[in-house]
Amino acid sequence: MHHTGGPGWRVTMDTSGPMLLALYLKDYAGLNGAGMPPVAPAEPRIRETDQHQLTQHVGGIPALRREWEVWWQHLIENHPEMSPALEPPNFTAFGEAPALQRSLQAHFGSALAWARERRAEYERLERERASNGATDVLREIVEERQLEAGTAARDFNLTIIELPLSEDRAWLVNTDKVIMSQHLLEDPEAFRSYLKPVVELLM
């Protein structure tokens, strides 16, 4: 987790274990374009498998997509909390989402292993950034906006949730939350093009 801040503002950058699990299940089931806004597939790519047989008695793939989207939105709104609780093997908190519950029961082990690998990669990336000052561009964006806004500048908090996504871009998913490819920061100009409008909106 990385914190950047100054008088009246704070930005937190981190990944999300529950959202990594959800991302795996989305791509594994081939739920392309799911979510609002729809985020890109994971990188490295996850092999898609047919989920029709698994879900056919509980609404099929359309039900799985709807239930996954509700879960994804819940994860965004409650980040960084893990809510609802992921409790194998029955995942009783997902009783009202039977297609998603079956998907979790069938694939939780592989999803957890994949998520742990991605988390370890992210921690290595954080260490590299700490040594090379890659996150300094974020402070620069805010300080430039403070100069522009002057006394009209508003206090704000922003959460950036970084995920291993195949498109190097960012998605504004809540008034104070952004989902971002964890590699976007490697291109400071691209990072600036996505984050500067968000900071302007908040300040």
Salt bridges, closest charged atoms under 4 A:
ASP14 OD1 - ARG119 NH2 3.25
ASP27 OD1 - LYS26 NZ 2.85
ASP50 OD1 - HIS52 ND1 2.49
GLU117 OE1 - ARG118 NH2 3.42
GLU121 OE2 - ARG118 NH2 2.74
GLU123 OE2 - ARG119 NE 3.55
GLU140 OE1 - ARG192 NH2 3.41
GLU143 OE2 - ARG139 NH1 3.94
GLU144 OE1 - ARG192 NH1 2.77
GLU148 OE1 - ARG145 NH1 3.35
GLU162 OE2 - ARG129 NH1 2.75
GLU186 OE2 - HIS183 ND1 2.70
